[in-house]
Amino acid sequence: MSFFYNDIGDIMTLYLDLIFLLNFGFDFLLLLSVSIILRRNAKFKKIIIGSLIGSLSIFILFIKINSLELFVIKIITSILMIIISFGYRDIRYTLKNLFYLYTSSIMLGGFLYYLNVEFSYKQEGLVFYHHGLSINYILLVILSPIIIYTYVRQGLKLRNHYANYYELELYLTETKKINLTGFLDTGNKLYDPYFHKPVILVNKDYLSYDIDNLKTILIPYYTVNNNGLLKCVIPYKLIIKGIGVKTDFLVGIINDGTDLDGVTCILHTQLLEG
């Protein structure tokens, strides 16, 4: 199916069936990426229906509406795509799905635009002009799945990594509070051998408190390359945002920082149980 448009002697042919299929594939990849990254486990049937709803929006281009109306219609279409594909639970759930849909769309669309400009336009100084056939269709069909796969893979990697980050409020005493960023390290198996309390590790520079005025004990530790005695503080309590309050633990004082971005405390797995 083709569509002919005449404007002051110029003729433009639009193949609506091809554009519809391309938009469907584009929307399907975006919704599928949201489902995988957020682990929505949406059924393929619902994602296909949501993609069809998104693809129908191309017919809006043939309606005389202003920019604001077009923007509103696009937002409504996106919300319908999200609700149809993943269902509705609450506002926060829907907005999160919508955010990742637009993030994926911007990433994929921007990458395709960049490649299209690089390969379909010729440059003379600061002037760009079209040279040959645009390869948008080829890029969308061949490269889009590769781009989305790479994006989803990296997104999952980052999401799994930062899922182990926690906001902490460490009370060394009843009134002395220190805000920390904790990372759940499954390799931290350090326990107090006397009372079998789990030990979290904090760099001494982050404590901003004279630990000599606190109750401390020494516990032995063993690593692959080293062993010795670790100085530990007996704290008042630890508040882990989203988890709760912990009191039965020790704070091990280390001299070196962590290699993880933004981490100021290494948590123990036992503190996140229960």
PATI-645968 format. One record per residue (C-alpha): residue number from 1; residue in one letter; x, z, y. Coordinates in pm, 1 decimal, padded with zeros to 6 digits, m for minus. Last residue first. Layout:
+-----+----+----------+----------+----------+
:   i : aa :        u :        w :        v :
+-----+----+----------+----------+----------+
: NUM :  a :        X :        Z :        Y :
...
+-----+----+----------+----------+----------+
***
This chain:
+-----+----+----------+----------+----------+
:   i : aa :        u :        w :        v :
+-----+----+----------+----------+----------+
: 274 :  g :  01494.7 :  05807.4 : m01217.0 :
: 273 :  e :  01828.8 :  05633.3 : m01207.4 :
: 272 :  l :  01989.8 :  05531.6 : m00880.6 :
: 271 :  l :  02228.9 :  05824.3 : m00864.2 :
: 270 :  q :  02340.5 :  05760.5 : m01223.2 :
: 269 :  t :  02481.0 :  05421.0 : m01125.7 :
: 268 :  h :  02742.7 :  05576.2 : m00896.6 :
: 267 :  l :  02775.1 :  05449.9 : m00541.0 :
: 266 :  i :  03082.8 :  05314.3 : m00365.9 :
: 265 :  c :  03063.8 :  05393.0 :  00007.9 :
: 264 :  t :  03165.9 :  05214.5 :  00326.9 :
: 263 :  v :  03067.1 :  04858.0 :  00232.9 :
: 262 :  g :  03046.5 :  04604.0 :  00516.4 :
: 261 :  d :  03192.7 :  04314.7 :  00315.1 :
: 260 :  l :  03346.0 :  04433.4 : m00010.5 :
: 259 :  d :  03720.9 :  04485.4 : m00048.4 :
: 258 :  t :  03681.3 :  04861.0 : m00024.2 :
: 257 :  g :  03889.6 :  05085.3 :  00199.2 :
: 256 :  d :  04192.1 :  05284.6 :  00091.1 :
: 255 :  n :  04247.6 :  05658.3 :  00130.9 :
: 254 :  i :  03979.7 :  05784.7 : m00105.5 :
: 253 :  i :  03772.3 :  06103.3 : m00083.0 :
: 252 :  g :  03533.3 :  06157.9 : m00374.4 :
: 251 :  v :  03189.8 :  06285.7 : m00275.4 :
: 250 :  l :  03022.4 :  06490.1 : m00549.0 :
: 249 :  f :  02675.0 :  06481.6 : m00705.1 :
: 248 :  d :  02361.8 :  06688.3 : m00773.6 :
: 247 :  t :  02176.4 :  06654.0 : m00443.7 :
: 246 :  k :  02000.9 :  06317.9 : m00436.2 :
: 245 :  v :  01709.7 :  06224.9 : m00209.3 :
: 244 :  g :  01511.0 :  05905.9 : m00262.0 :
: 243 :  i :  01536.4 :  05543.5 : m00372.7 :
: 242 :  g :  01420.2 :  05313.3 : m00092.2 :
: 241 :  k :  01681.3 :  05443.9 :  00148.7 :
: 240 :  i :  01931.8 :  05660.5 : m00039.5 :
: 239 :  i :  01939.0 :  06010.2 :  00112.0 :
: 238 :  l :  02235.9 :  06219.0 :  00000.8 :
: 237 :  k :  02248.0 :  06597.2 :  00000.4 :
: 236 :  y :  02451.8 :  06907.7 :  00090.6 :
: 235 :  p :  02795.3 :  06784.6 : m00011.1 :
: 234 :  i :  03061.8 :  06931.4 : m00242.5 :
: 233 :  v :  03365.6 :  06733.4 : m00130.5 :
: 232 :  c :  03604.3 :  06578.7 : m00381.1 :
: 231 :  k :  03983.0 :  06543.8 : m00388.1 :
: 230 :  l :  04090.1 :  06316.9 : m00670.1 :
: 229 :  l :  04370.3 :  06420.2 : m00901.6 :
: 228 :  g :  04594.4 :  06173.1 : m01081.5 :
: 227 :  n :  04588.3 :  05846.6 : m01271.9 :
: 226 :  n :  04703.4 :  05490.8 : m01213.8 :
: 225 :  n :  04720.4 :  05135.2 : m01338.0 :
: 224 :  v :  04423.1 :  05107.8 : m01572.0 :
: 223 :  t :  04244.1 :  05397.3 : m01408.4 :
: 222 :  y :  04222.1 :  05768.5 : m01481.8 :
: 221 :  y :  04080.2 :  06047.6 : m01270.4 :
: 220 :  p :  04124.6 :  06423.0 : m01268.5 :
: 219 :  i :  03902.2 :  06638.7 : m01045.0 :
: 218 :  l :  04002.1 :  06846.0 : m00744.9 :
: 217 :  i :  03745.2 :  07060.5 : m00561.8 :
: 216 :  t :  03624.0 :  07084.3 : m00205.0 :
: 215 :  k :  03396.7 :  07307.4 :  00000.4 :
: 214 :  l :  03413.1 :  07196.0 :  00359.5 :
: 213 :  n :  03631.7 :  07297.9 :  00653.0 :
: 212 :  d :  03923.5 :  07098.2 :  00513.6 :
: 211 :  i :  03692.9 :  06796.3 :  00527.4 :
: 210 :  d :  03738.9 :  06775.3 :  00902.3 :
: 209 :  y :  03467.5 :  06525.8 :  00988.4 :
: 208 :  s :  03458.3 :  06160.4 :  01083.9 :
: 207 :  l :  03369.0 :  06079.0 :  00720.9 :
: 206 :  y :  03435.7 :  05707.6 :  00757.4 :
: 205 :  d :  03815.6 :  05739.3 :  00780.0 :
: 204 :  k :  03820.0 :  05941.0 :  00453.5 :
: 203 :  n :  03699.4 :  05639.5 :  00259.4 :
: 202 :  v :  03399.0 :  05731.0 :  00048.1 :
: 201 :  l :  03363.4 :  05727.8 : m00331.2 :
: 200 :  i :  03056.7 :  05857.9 : m00515.6 :
: 199 :  v :  03108.7 :  06100.0 : m00804.3 :
: 198 :  p :  02856.1 :  06176.9 : m01077.4 :
: 197 :  k :  02830.0 :  06543.7 : m01183.1 :
: 196 :  h :  02942.9 :  06636.5 : m01534.3 :
: 195 :  f :  02979.1 :  07008.2 : m01452.0 :
: 194 :  y :  03348.7 :  07049.2 : m01541.6 :
: 193 :  p :  03455.6 :  06689.0 : m01603.2 :
: 192 :  d :  03319.6 :  06571.0 : m01264.0 :
: 191 :  y :  03222.1 :  06216.5 : m01339.3 :
: 190 :  l :  03365.3 :  05874.4 : m01251.6 :
: 189 :  k :  03204.0 :  05577.1 : m01421.6 :
: 188 :  n :  03221.0 :  05343.3 : m01120.8 :
: 187 :  g :  03232.3 :  05000.6 : m01283.9 :
: 186 :  t :  02860.6 :  04948.1 : m01228.3 :
: 185 :  d :  02934.4 :  04950.9 : m00856.2 :
: 184 :  l :  02622.2 :  05004.6 : m00647.4 :
: 183 :  f :  02731.4 :  04944.7 : m00290.0 :
: 182 :  g :  02659.4 :  05192.4 : m00014.0 :
: 181 :  t :  02646.8 :  05143.9 :  00360.1 :
: 180 :  l :  02696.0 :  05475.4 :  00535.9 :
: 179 :  n :  02531.5 :  05691.6 :  00801.6 :
: 178 :  i :  02687.0 :  06038.9 :  00832.4 :
: 177 :  k :  02483.2 :  06356.6 :  00883.9 :
: 176 :  k :  02616.0 :  06706.1 :  00964.0 :
: 175 :  t :  02320.1 :  06947.3 :  00985.1 :
: 174 :  e :  02278.9 :  07086.7 :  00632.5 :
: 173 :  t :  02639.0 :  07007.4 :  00552.0 :
: 172 :  l :  02809.8 :  06693.3 :  00423.3 :
: 171 :  y :  02478.6 :  06516.5 :  00468.6 :
: 170 :  l :  02511.4 :  06150.5 :  00370.5 :
: 169 :  e :  02246.2 :  05911.0 :  00493.6 :
: 168 :  l :  02270.7 :  05587.3 :  00300.1 :
: 167 :  e :  02150.4 :  05229.2 :  00336.6 :
: 166 :  y :  02188.1 :  05044.4 :  00007.6 :
: 165 :  y :  02359.9 :  04724.8 : m00107.7 :
: 164 :  n :  02323.8 :  04619.1 : m00473.0 :
: 163 :  a :  02058.5 :  04360.2 : m00387.8 :
: 162 :  y :  02323.6 :  04208.0 : m00163.6 :
: 161 :  h :  02505.0 :  04054.7 : m00458.2 :
: 160 :  n :  02195.4 :  03940.6 : m00645.5 :
: 159 :  r :  02061.9 :  03777.5 : m00329.6 :
: 158 :  l :  02396.8 :  03616.0 : m00250.9 :
: 157 :  k :  02426.8 :  03463.7 : m00596.9 :
: 156 :  l :  02062.0 :  03362.2 : m00597.5 :
: 155 :  g :  02104.3 :  03185.8 : m00265.1 :
: 154 :  q :  02424.7 :  03016.5 : m00380.1 :
: 153 :  r :  02249.8 :  02875.2 : m00685.2 :
: 152 :  v :  01940.0 :  02785.1 : m00486.8 :
: 151 :  y :  02142.5 :  02597.0 : m00225.5 :
: 150 :  t :  02347.9 :  02410.4 : m00484.9 :
: 149 :  y :  02034.3 :  02313.0 : m00677.3 :
: 148 :  i :  01862.0 :  02209.0 : m00354.5 :
: 147 :  i :  02152.1 :  01981.7 : m00260.9 :
: 146 :  i :  02169.5 :  01828.1 : m00608.0 :
: 145 :  p :  01792.7 :  01773.8 : m00619.8 :
: 144 :  s :  01806.8 :  01611.2 : m00273.6 :
: 143 :  l :  02100.6 :  01381.2 : m00355.9 :
: 142 :  i :  01939.3 :  01112.3 : m00569.9 :
: 141 :  v :  01581.5 :  01065.7 : m00451.7 :
: 140 :  l :  01617.8 :  01193.9 : m00096.7 :
: 139 :  l :  01952.8 :  01028.8 : m00039.7 :
: 138 :  i :  01829.3 :  00692.1 : m00167.2 :
: 137 :  y :  01519.7 :  00710.4 :  00049.8 :
: 136 :  n :  01713.3 :  00814.2 :  00358.1 :
: 135 :  i :  01962.6 :  00529.0 :  00310.4 :
: 134 :  s :  01888.9 :  00347.3 :  00634.3 :
: 133 :  l :  01959.6 : m00023.3 :  00600.2 :
: 132 :  g :  02230.5 : m00181.4 :  00812.7 :
: 131 :  h :  02397.5 : m00055.8 :  01126.0 :
: 130 :  h :  02190.4 :  00150.3 :  01364.1 :
: 129 :  y :  02360.7 :  00235.5 :  01690.5 :
: 128 :  f :  02567.5 :  00530.7 :  01807.5 :
: 127 :  v :  02741.3 :  00539.1 :  02148.2 :
: 126 :  l :  03009.3 :  00795.6 :  02228.3 :
: 125 :  g :  03293.1 :  00556.6 :  02149.1 :
: 124 :  e :  03141.4 :  00283.9 :  01934.3 :
: 123 :  q :  02979.4 :  00448.7 :  01635.7 :
: 122 :  k :  02788.3 :  00285.1 :  01352.2 :
: 121 :  y :  02480.3 :  00442.4 :  01203.8 :
: 120 :  s :  02353.0 :  00441.0 :  00847.6 :
: 119 :  f :  02627.2 :  00630.2 :  00662.3 :
: 118 :  e :  02707.8 :  00924.5 :  00888.6 :
: 117 :  v :  02366.1 :  00941.4 :  01051.5 :
: 116 :  n :  02194.3 :  00944.0 :  00712.3 :
: 115 :  l :  02433.0 :  01205.4 :  00579.5 :
: 114 :  y :  02361.5 :  01436.5 :  00872.1 :
: 113 :  y :  01987.0 :  01383.8 :  00846.9 :
: 112 :  l :  01994.7 :  01462.3 :  00476.3 :
: 111 :  f :  02184.5 :  01784.1 :  00540.6 :
: 110 :  g :  01949.8 :  01889.5 :  00818.9 :
: 109 :  g :  01642.9 :  01822.8 :  00607.7 :
: 108 :  l :  01779.5 :  02018.6 :  00312.0 :
: 107 :  m :  01884.0 :  02325.0 :  00512.6 :
: 106 :  i :  01585.1 :  02320.0 :  00745.0 :
: 105 :  s :  01342.7 :  02284.7 :  00453.0 :
: 104 :  s :  01508.8 :  02561.8 :  00252.0 :
: 103 :  t :  01485.9 :  02798.7 :  00548.6 :
: 102 :  y :  01128.5 :  02689.2 :  00615.7 :
: 101 :  l :  01019.6 :  02767.5 :  00259.9 :
: 100 :  y :  01222.3 :  03089.4 :  00260.5 :
:  99 :  f :  01035.3 :  03213.1 :  00567.0 :
:  98 :  l :  00696.5 :  03113.3 :  00425.4 :
:  97 :  n :  00755.9 :  03308.2 :  00104.5 :
:  96 :  k :  00859.0 :  03611.0 :  00309.6 :
:  95 :  l :  00555.2 :  03568.7 :  00533.5 :
:  94 :  t :  00323.3 :  03560.6 :  00230.8 :
:  93 :  y :  00462.9 :  03876.2 :  00072.7 :
:  92 :  r :  00459.4 :  04061.2 :  00406.0 :
:  91 :  i :  00100.3 :  03960.3 :  00476.7 :
:  90 :  d : m00031.8 :  04080.1 :  00140.4 :
:  89 :  r : m00085.6 :  03962.2 : m00214.0 :
:  88 :  y : m00174.2 :  03593.6 : m00179.8 :
:  87 :  g : m00096.0 :  03333.3 : m00444.6 :
:  86 :  f :  00238.4 :  03168.7 : m00514.7 :
:  85 :  s :  00169.1 :  02794.0 : m00508.8 :
:  84 :  i : m00171.9 :  02785.2 : m00341.4 :
:  83 :  i : m00077.4 :  03057.5 : m00091.9 :
:  82 :  i :  00253.3 :  02893.3 : m00002.4 :
:  81 :  m :  00114.0 :  02541.0 :  00035.4 :
:  80 :  l : m00177.4 :  02673.9 :  00240.4 :
:  79 :  i :  00064.6 :  02856.8 :  00471.1 :
:  78 :  s :  00270.2 :  02539.9 :  00515.8 :
:  77 :  t : m00042.4 :  02337.2 :  00597.2 :
:  76 :  i : m00151.2 :  02596.1 :  00855.9 :
:  75 :  i :  00192.4 :  02583.0 :  01019.0 :
:  74 :  k :  00188.9 :  02202.0 :  01020.9 :
:  73 :  i : m00159.8 :  02198.5 :  01173.8 :
:  72 :  v : m00049.8 :  02437.7 :  01447.5 :
:  71 :  f :  00254.3 :  02222.5 :  01532.5 :
:  70 :  l :  00043.5 :  01904.5 :  01545.6 :
:  69 :  e : m00205.3 :  02075.1 :  01776.7 :
:  68 :  l :  00078.1 :  02181.8 :  02005.2 :
:  67 :  s :  00235.0 :  01834.9 :  02006.2 :
:  66 :  n : m00086.4 :  01656.9 :  02106.3 :
:  65 :  i : m00326.2 :  01483.5 :  01871.7 :
:  64 :  k : m00414.9 :  01118.1 :  01812.4 :
:  63 :  i : m00442.4 :  01094.1 :  01435.2 :
:  62 :  f : m00220.7 :  00852.7 :  01242.2 :
:  61 :  l :  00063.1 :  01103.6 :  01199.9 :
:  60 :  i : m00184.8 :  01349.1 :  01047.3 :
:  59 :  f : m00181.5 :  01123.5 :  00741.5 :
:  58 :  i :  00160.5 :  01265.8 :  00654.4 :
:  57 :  s : m00006.0 :  01607.2 :  00594.6 :
:  56 :  l : m00130.3 :  01488.6 :  00256.3 :
:  55 :  s :  00218.7 :  01552.8 :  00119.1 :
:  54 :  g :  00193.4 :  01926.5 :  00185.4 :
:  53 :  i : m00131.8 :  01956.7 : m00004.3 :
:  52 :  l :  00019.5 :  01756.6 : m00290.6 :
:  51 :  s :  00317.4 :  01990.7 : m00298.6 :
:  50 :  g :  00088.8 :  02292.9 : m00328.9 :
:  49 :  i : m00091.4 :  02125.7 : m00618.0 :
:  48 :  i :  00241.9 :  02054.0 : m00789.3 :
:  47 :  i :  00359.7 :  02413.2 : m00730.4 :
:  46 :  k :  00035.1 :  02542.5 : m00881.8 :
:  45 :  k :  00075.2 :  02328.2 : m01194.3 :
:  44 :  f :  00441.0 :  02422.5 : m01226.9 :
:  43 :  k :  00339.4 :  02787.2 : m01262.1 :
:  42 :  a :  00502.1 :  03031.3 : m01022.3 :
:  41 :  n :  00770.9 :  03261.9 : m01157.7 :
:  40 :  r :  00800.0 :  03425.5 : m00813.9 :
:  39 :  r :  01169.6 :  03500.1 : m00863.2 :
:  38 :  l :  01240.1 :  03491.7 : m00487.6 :
:  37 :  i :  01519.7 :  03234.9 : m00527.0 :
:  36 :  i :  01347.8 :  03045.9 : m00810.5 :
:  35 :  s :  01001.0 :  03022.7 : m00654.9 :
:  34 :  v :  01142.3 :  02934.9 : m00313.8 :
:  33 :  s :  01353.6 :  02656.4 : m00469.2 :
:  32 :  l :  01048.3 :  02518.7 : m00651.9 :
:  31 :  l :  00851.3 :  02512.9 : m00328.1 :
:  30 :  l :  01127.5 :  02315.8 : m00154.6 :
:  29 :  l :  01180.0 :  02073.1 : m00443.1 :
:  28 :  f :  00805.4 :  02005.6 : m00465.8 :
:  27 :  d :  00780.0 :  01951.8 : m00091.7 :
:  26 :  f :  01052.4 :  01682.7 : m00098.9 :
:  25 :  g :  00908.9 :  01515.6 : m00406.5 :
:  24 :  f :  00562.8 :  01503.9 : m00246.6 :
:  23 :  n :  00708.8 :  01374.9 :  00077.7 :
:  22 :  l :  00883.2 :  01096.6 : m00111.6 :
:  21 :  l :  00566.1 :  01010.9 : m00302.3 :
:  20 :  f :  00360.1 :  00996.1 :  00018.4 :
:  19 :  i :  00621.4 :  00783.7 :  00194.3 :
:  18 :  l :  00621.9 :  00540.4 : m00097.5 :
:  17 :  d :  00240.8 :  00518.7 : m00106.6 :
:  16 :  l :  00226.4 :  00484.3 :  00270.3 :
:  15 :  y :  00460.3 :  00185.6 :  00286.4 :
:  14 :  l :  00490.7 :  00154.4 :  00663.4 :
:  13 :  t :  00547.8 : m00187.4 :  00815.7 :
:  12 :  m :  00631.6 : m00213.3 :  01184.2 :
:  11 :  i :  00557.2 : m00516.2 :  01395.6 :
:  10 :  d :  00670.4 : m00546.9 :  01755.5 :
:   9 :  g :  00481.1 : m00780.5 :  01991.7 :
:   8 :  i :  00383.0 : m00519.1 :  02240.3 :
:   7 :  d :  00286.8 : m00264.5 :  01976.5 :
:   6 :  n :  00149.3 : m00383.1 :  01644.4 :
:   5 :  y :  00117.5 : m00151.3 :  01347.4 :
:   4 :  f :  00089.7 : m00266.1 :  00987.9 :
:   3 :  f :  00030.0 : m00025.8 :  00697.8 :
:   2 :  s :  00137.0 : m00092.4 :  00340.5 :
:   1 :  m :  00000.0 :  00000.0 :  00000.0 :
+-----+----+----------+----------+----------+
***
